[in-house]
Amino acid sequence: MTRQQRLRDAFNGTAGGAADIIYSRLVHSLPWIQPFFSKGWGDLNVVDFNEDARAFQHWPPPHFDQLKIHWERKEAGKSKRSGHGFELLEGTFRTPCTGRIYDALPEESRTARVQLLLPAKSGAAHACVLHLAATGDQSFRGRIQLGAPLLSQGIATMVLESPFYGRRAPVLQQGSRLERVSDLLVLGRSTIEESLCLLHWAQAQGFARLGMSGFSMGGVHACMVASLYPFPIACTPLLAPRSAGAAYCKGALSVATGWRSLTSPLDERGKDVGDTVWRAAQHNLITSASLRVLQKPHIFRTLQQNSRDFSHAFTDSNSQPQHSPFGNIPPSAVPASDTSNCGTNDTEREMSRKARGQTQWGFNSGAVQRWLGGIWSSNRQTMPAHDTELARQRLEQVLETFTDITRFPVPQCPQAAVLVGAYEDQYVPSSSILELAEHWQGCELRWVHGGHVSAFVMQHPMFRRAILDSIARLPGTE
């Protein structure tokens, strides 16, 4: 085995989890980098589930037919890898969002940008997949590269630039660091509406099959879009949690969250955060997401207490919850490279390795995880523990209420959904992916080796395979 192969195998194993923690420490914890939500909660009432449900009750919404995309050719030629001819178009259009969502978007975000990668031969593409952006993905390039090899299978790739990202970012925003929690809600809500509008446009252009995909946060939004689209659609969320709460409050991304700015119990309009969450959760009582929030009334009482009383809100005041994601990988999960299904097909050898705490590549996972645990602990912000925990509880309840995929309907064809998780992912707990799979009965859940970062870099072939399989499972596809 060559050195390059050994390095690749290492990052596909426990070292992939180490890379997540080291990456989060290097990129997210530097003192001169602005944390997420540095300006606090913002206006959490900007999202109204009842109003949003009415907006998409009739298909298509009348204003979707008013969409005008101004296209220009960016590039054309032949792929060096496959030799297939391609054409890359870039379009701009005014966001279809209206009312309070339009008003909440910064001026820079009100003009949307999209790229479309097509086979050079007219009419050669029978399907189109819309790829949405992960946290921090401010360009088209990565998603275009992921979808480009699918041209040979007749699948076009469409890529939407997220609001608050790239050219749509507010002038004073530092990179992709959203300044307010409400910015995340507005980003998601506007991404959903713009994506639905683009799907309506793609259907009108004659694409027989449509799909949604996205990595991490992009996968969350892709699932929400697929849930609201009124026709069968393929969906391939890649390393995507059930809600943003798992990523910002429990995963490696939690070190990038501005906890100091979230200690206030009031949003920028003076509204109590706990009251806002409670009202929003009651809008749809039948969803598992709402029940997760409403069944914990003690949390709302806690959120409304003064921080000095925080320790008395729990049965065991000396026991603080541990948020390191180590040990979350389900023992029954089988990597996609071994089999395309998740479940009970684990081999005796794999089970034996796990029982010894050893990875497939011979590392002792317990020792590595203990070392990483020290790094994880040192990443926590130096502020009083009860303040950090109180802020974390607030943010988790907000994100559980407003960003949980299970608040949305199950897609029209869950059998055409292929979910992908990573064994050593330290950004997205595997339990969160499993909860989504349980909600989407009929979908397929696959696992790949590596962490969040290493899988993003090294698992493109597995991701493409999942996209192809999800498209192939749409009704009427042979």
C-alpha positions in Angstrom: 0.0 0.0 0.0 1.4 3.4 -1.0 1.8 6.3 1.4 -1.0 8.1 -0.5 -3.3 5.2 -0.1 -2.5 4.9 3.7 -3.3 8.6 4.1 -6.5 8.3 2.2 -7.6 5.3 4.3 -6.7 7.1 7.5 -8.8 10.1 6.6 -11.6 7.7 5.7 -11.5 6.3 9.2 -11.1 7.7 12.7 -8.7 10.4 11.4 -11.7 11.8 9.5 -13.3 12.6 12.8 -10.0 14.1 14.0 -9.9 16.3 10.9 -13.4 17.6 11.7 -12.3 18.7 15.2 -9.0 20.2 14.1 -10.7 22.0 11.2 -13.3 23.4 13.5 -10.6 24.6 15.9 -8.4 26.2 13.2 -11.2 27.7 11.2 -13.9 28.5 13.7 -12.1 29.4 16.9 -9.6 32.0 15.9 -10.2 35.1 18.0 -10.2 37.5 15.1 -12.9 35.6 13.3 -16.5 36.7 14.0 -18.7 34.0 15.4 -22.1 33.1 14.1 -25.0 35.2 15.5 -22.7 37.9 16.9 -25.6 40.3 16.9 -28.0 38.0 18.8 -31.4 36.7 18.0 -32.7 39.3 15.5 -36.5 39.1 14.9 -37.6 35.5 15.4 -41.2 36.3 14.3 -40.0 36.8 10.7 -41.1 33.2 10.0 -44.8 32.3 10.3 -45.6 28.6 9.6 -49.4 29.2 9.1 -48.8 32.0 6.6 -46.1 30.0 4.8 -48.4 26.9 4.5 -51.1 29.1 2.9 -48.5 30.5 0.4 -47.8 27.1 -1.1 -51.3 25.5 -0.7 -52.2 26.0 -4.4 -49.7 25.0 -7.0 -48.1 26.8 -8.6 -48.4 29.9 -6.6 -49.5 32.7 -9.0 -46.3 34.7 -8.7 -44.1 31.7 -9.8 -45.3 32.2 -13.4 -43.8 35.7 -13.3 -40.3 34.3 -12.9 -37.9 35.7 -15.5 -34.3 34.4 -15.5 -31.8 36.3 -17.5 -29.3 33.8 -18.8 -25.8 34.1 -20.3 -23.4 31.5 -21.4 -20.4 31.3 -19.0 -18.5 28.4 -20.6 -18.8 25.6 -23.2 -16.6 22.8 -24.4 -15.7 19.2 -23.6 -14.9 17.7 -20.2 -11.2 16.7 -19.9 -12.2 13.8 -17.8 -15.1 12.3 -19.8 -14.9 14.0 -23.1 -18.6 14.9 -23.0 -19.6 18.3 -24.4 -21.2 20.7 -21.9 -22.6 24.2 -21.7 -22.6 26.2 -18.5 -25.2 29.0 -18.1 -25.5 31.6 -15.4 -28.8 33.3 -14.7 -30.1 36.1 -12.4 -33.6 36.7 -11.3 -35.5 38.7 -8.7 -36.3 36.6 -5.7 -39.9 35.4 -5.7 -40.2 36.1 -2.0 -42.7 38.7 -0.9 -43.9 40.4 2.2 -42.0 40.1 5.4 -39.4 37.7 4.0 -38.6 40.0 1.1 -38.3 42.9 3.6 -36.0 40.8 5.9 -33.6 40.1 3.0 -30.7 42.5 2.7 -30.7 44.5 -0.6 -27.8 42.4 -1.9 -29.8 39.1 -1.4 -32.9 40.2 -3.4 -31.3 39.3 -6.7 -30.7 35.6 -7.0 -28.0 33.8 -9.0 -28.1 30.3 -10.4 -25.9 28.2 -12.7 -27.1 25.4 -15.0 -24.8 22.8 -16.4 -26.2 21.1 -19.5 -25.0 18.5 -22.1 -23.9 20.3 -25.2 -26.4 18.4 -27.3 -29.8 20.0 -27.1 -32.4 17.8 -25.4 -29.8 15.3 -24.1 -30.7 15.9 -20.5 -33.8 14.1 -19.3 -33.4 15.0 -15.6 -32.2 18.0 -13.6 -31.0 18.1 -10.0 -30.9 21.3 -8.0 -28.0 21.4 -5.5 -28.2 23.7 -2.5 -25.3 25.3 -0.6 -23.8 24.0 2.6 -22.8 26.3 5.4 -19.9 28.4 4.1 -20.3 27.4 0.5 -20.2 30.7 -1.3 -19.4 29.6 -4.8 -20.9 27.4 -7.5 -17.7 25.5 -8.3 -17.9 22.6 -5.8 -21.4 21.7 -6.6 -20.9 22.0 -10.3 -17.9 19.6 -10.0 -20.0 17.1 -8.0 -22.7 17.1 -10.7 -20.6 17.4 -13.8 -19.9 13.6 -14.3 -23.7 13.1 -14.2 -24.0 14.7 -17.6 -23.0 11.4 -19.2 -26.2 9.9 -17.6 -28.4 12.7 -19.0 -28.6 14.6 -15.7 -28.3 18.3 -15.7 -27.0 20.2 -12.6 -28.6 23.4 -11.3 -26.9 25.3 -8.5 -28.5 28.1 -6.5 -26.4 30.8 -4.7 -27.9 31.1 -1.2 -29.1 34.4 0.2 -26.5 36.0 2.5 -23.7 34.1 0.6 -21.4 35.1 -2.2 -22.6 38.1 -4.2 -25.8 38.0 -2.2 -24.0 38.6 1.1 -24.6 41.9 3.0 -21.6 44.3 2.6 -20.8 44.3 6.4 -21.2 40.6 6.9 -17.9 38.7 7.5 -17.7 35.8 5.1 -20.6 33.4 5.6 -21.0 34.3 9.4 -24.6 35.2 9.7 -25.0 38.0 12.2 -28.4 37.0 13.7 -30.3 33.8 14.3 -33.2 35.3 12.3 -30.8 35.6 9.3 -30.5 31.8 9.3 -34.3 31.5 9.3 -34.7 34.0 6.5 -31.9 32.3 4.5 -33.8 29.0 4.8 -37.2 30.3 4.0 -36.1 32.2 1.0 -34.0 29.3 -0.3 -37.0 27.1 -0.1 -39.2 29.5 -2.1 -36.5 30.2 -4.7 -35.9 26.5 -5.1 -39.6 25.6 -5.6 -39.8 28.4 -8.2 -36.8 27.0 -10.0 -38.3 23.5 -10.0 -41.5 24.9 -11.5 -39.3 26.6 -14.2 -37.4 23.3 -14.8 -40.6 21.3 -15.2 -41.8 23.9 -17.8 -38.5 23.5 -19.7 -39.4 19.8 -20.3 -37.2 18.0 -17.7 -39.0 14.7 -17.1 -37.4 14.0 -13.7 -36.3 16.4 -11.0 -34.2 16.0 -8.0 -32.9 17.9 -4.9 -29.5 17.5 -3.3 -27.3 19.3 -0.9 -24.4 18.8 1.6 -25.0 19.5 5.3 -27.2 22.6 5.6 -27.9 22.4 1.8 -29.2 18.9 2.5 -31.6 20.2 5.2 -33.0 22.8 2.7 -33.2 20.2 -0.1 -35.3 18.0 2.2 -37.7 20.8 3.0 -38.1 21.7 -0.7 -38.7 18.0 -1.6 -41.3 17.9 1.2 -43.2 20.9 -0.2 -43.0 20.0 -3.9 -46.4 18.6 -4.9 -45.1 16.0 -7.4 -42.7 13.0 -7.0 -39.1 14.2 -6.8 -35.8 12.6 -6.0 -34.0 13.8 -2.9 -30.4 13.1 -1.9 -29.4 14.9 1.4 -25.6 14.4 2.0 -24.5 14.4 5.6 -27.5 16.5 6.5 -29.0 16.6 10.1 -32.7 16.5 10.9 -32.4 20.1 12.1 -29.8 22.8 12.4 -30.0 22.5 16.1 -27.8 19.4 16.0 -25.0 21.2 14.1 -24.9 24.5 15.8 -25.5 23.3 19.4 -23.9 19.8 19.6 -21.6 19.3 16.7 -18.1 20.7 15.9 -19.8 23.8 14.5 -20.8 24.7 18.1 -17.4 26.3 18.7 -18.2 28.9 16.0 -21.5 30.0 17.7 -21.5 33.3 19.5 -22.9 32.2 22.8 -22.3 35.5 24.5 -24.7 37.2 22.1 -27.4 34.7 22.9 -27.6 35.0 26.6 -30.5 37.5 26.4 -34.0 36.0 26.8 -35.3 38.7 24.5 -35.0 39.1 20.7 -34.2 42.5 19.1 -37.9 43.5 19.2 -38.1 42.8 22.9 -40.1 39.6 22.4 -39.4 36.7 24.8 -37.6 33.9 22.9 -39.3 31.2 24.9 -42.8 32.6 24.2 -42.0 32.9 20.5 -40.8 29.3 20.3 -43.8 28.0 22.3 -46.3 29.7 19.9 -44.5 28.6 16.8 -44.4 25.0 18.0 -48.2 24.9 18.5 -48.9 25.8 14.9 -48.6 22.1 13.9 -49.1 19.8 16.9 -49.0 16.5 14.9 -45.4 16.7 13.8 -42.7 15.0 15.8 -40.7 18.2 15.7 -43.4 20.2 17.5 -43.9 17.4 20.0 -40.2 17.3 20.8 -40.5 21.0 21.8 -43.9 21.0 23.5 -43.2 17.9 25.6 -40.4 19.9 27.4 -42.3 22.7 29.1 -39.6 22.8 31.8 -37.2 24.2 29.2 -39.5 27.2 28.6 -39.7 27.8 32.3 -36.0 27.6 32.5 -35.5 30.0 29.6 -37.7 32.6 31.4 -35.8 32.3 34.6 -32.8 34.5 35.6 -29.6 32.8 34.8 -28.6 32.5 38.5 -31.5 30.1 39.0 -30.5 27.9 36.1 -29.0 25.1 38.1 -32.3 24.5 39.9 -34.2 23.7 36.7 -32.6 20.3 36.4 -33.0 17.2 38.6 -29.3 16.8 38.9 -27.7 20.2 39.1 -24.2 18.8 39.1 -24.7 16.9 35.9 -24.2 19.0 32.8 -25.1 17.3 29.4 -22.2 16.3 27.3 -22.2 17.5 23.7 -19.2 15.8 22.3 -20.6 13.8 19.4 -18.2 10.9 19.8 -19.8 7.5 20.0 -22.9 8.5 18.0 -22.2 6.2 15.0 -24.9 3.4 15.1 -23.3 0.0 15.4 -25.6 -1.5 12.8 -24.7 1.1 10.1 -23.0 -0.3 7.0 -20.8 2.0 4.8 -22.1 2.6 1.3 -18.8 1.2 -0.1 -19.8 -2.2 1.4 -23.5 -2.2 0.8 -26.1 0.3 -0.3 -28.4 -0.4 2.6 -28.3 0.6 6.3 -29.4 -2.0 8.8 -28.5 -5.6 9.9 -25.9 -6.7 7.3 -22.9 -6.0 9.4 -20.2 -8.6 9.1 -18.8 -10.5 12.2 -15.4 -9.0 11.5 -16.7 -5.4 11.6 -18.7 -6.2 14.8 -15.6 -7.7 16.4 -13.5 -4.6 15.6 -16.2 -2.3 17.1 -16.3 -4.5 20.2 -12.6 -4.0 20.7 -12.9 -0.3 20.1 -10.7 -0.6 17.0 -11.4 0.9 13.6 -11.1 -0.9 10.2 -7.6 0.6 9.8 -6.2 -0.6 13.1 -6.5 2.6 15.1 -7.8 2.3 18.7 -10.8 4.6 18.4 -11.1 5.0 22.2 -7.7 6.5 22.5 -8.2 8.7 19.5 -11.5 9.9 20.8 -10.1 10.6 24.3 -7.4 12.8 22.7 -10.0 14.5 20.6 -12.2 15.0 23.6 -9.5 17.2 25.1 -9.4 19.3 22.0 -13.2 19.5 22.0 -13.4 20.7 25.6 -10.7 23.3 25.0 -12.8 24.7 22.1 -15.6 25.7 24.4 -15.8 29.4 25.0 -14.5 30.7 28.3 -17.7 32.0 29.9 -19.7 30.8 32.9 -21.0 27.3 32.3 -24.5 28.1 33.2 -24.6 31.0 30.8 -23.3 28.8 28.0 -25.8 26.1 28.7 -28.7 28.5 29.0 -27.8 30.1 25.6 -27.4 26.6 24.1 -30.8 25.5 25.4 -32.4 28.6 23.9 -30.8 28.2 20.5 -31.5 24.5 20.3 -35.2 25.1 21.0 -35.4 27.9 18.4 -33.7 25.7 15.8 -35.7 22.6 16.7 -38.8 24.6 16.2 -37.9 26.5 13.0 -35.5 24.2 11.1 -36.7 20.7 11.8 -37.4 18.7 8.6 -40.0 16.6 10.4 -42.2 19.7 10.7 -42.7 19.3 6.9 -44.7 16.7 5.1 -43.1 13.5 3.9 -42.2 13.9 0.2 -44.6 12.5 -2.4 -42.2 9.6 -3.2 -40.0 8.9 -0.2 -38.8 5.7 -2.0 -36.8 8.1 -4.3 -34.9 9.5 -1.4 -31.4 8.3 -0.6 -29.9 9.7 2.6 -26.1 9.6 3.2 -24.3 9.8 6.5 -20.7 9.5 7.5 -19.3 7.2 10.2 -16.9 9.6 11.9 -18.9 12.8 11.3 -18.3 15.3 14.2 -20.5 18.0 12.8 -23.7 16.0 12.3 -24.6 13.4 14.9 -25.6 10.1 13.3 -28.7 10.0 15.6 -30.0 13.1 13.8 -29.7 11.4 10.4 -31.4 8.3 11.8 -34.3 10.4 13.1 -34.9 11.9 9.6 -34.7 8.4 8.0 -37.3 7.2 10.5 -39.6 10.0 9.6 -39.2 9.4 5.8 -40.5 5.8 5.8 -39.5 4.1 2.6 -36.3 6.0 2.0 -32.8 4.4 2.0 -30.0 5.4 4.4 -26.4 4.8 3.4 -23.2 5.3 5.3 -19.7 6.2 4.0 -16.4 6.2 5.8 -14.8 9.4 7.1 -15.8 12.6 8.8 -17.7 15.6 7.6 -14.8 17.4 6.0 -13.0 14.3 4.6 -16.2 12.8 3.2 -16.9 16.1 1.5 -13.5 15.9 -0.2 -13.2 12.2 -0.9 -16.7 10.7 -1.2 -17.9 12.3 -4.4 -18.3 9.0 -6.3 -20.6 7.7 -3.5 -22.6 10.9 -3.5 -23.1 10.7 -7.3 -24.1 7.1 -7.0 -26.7 8.1 -4.4 -28.0 10.8 -6.7 -28.3 8.5 -9.7 -30.1 5.9 -7.6 -32.6 8.4 -6.2 -33.4 9.6 -9.7 -33.8 6.0 -11.0 -36.4 5.3 -8.3 -38.9 7.9 -9.4 -42.2 6.5 -10.7 -42.1 5.7 -14.4 -38.3 5.2 -14.5 -37.0 2.0 -15.7 
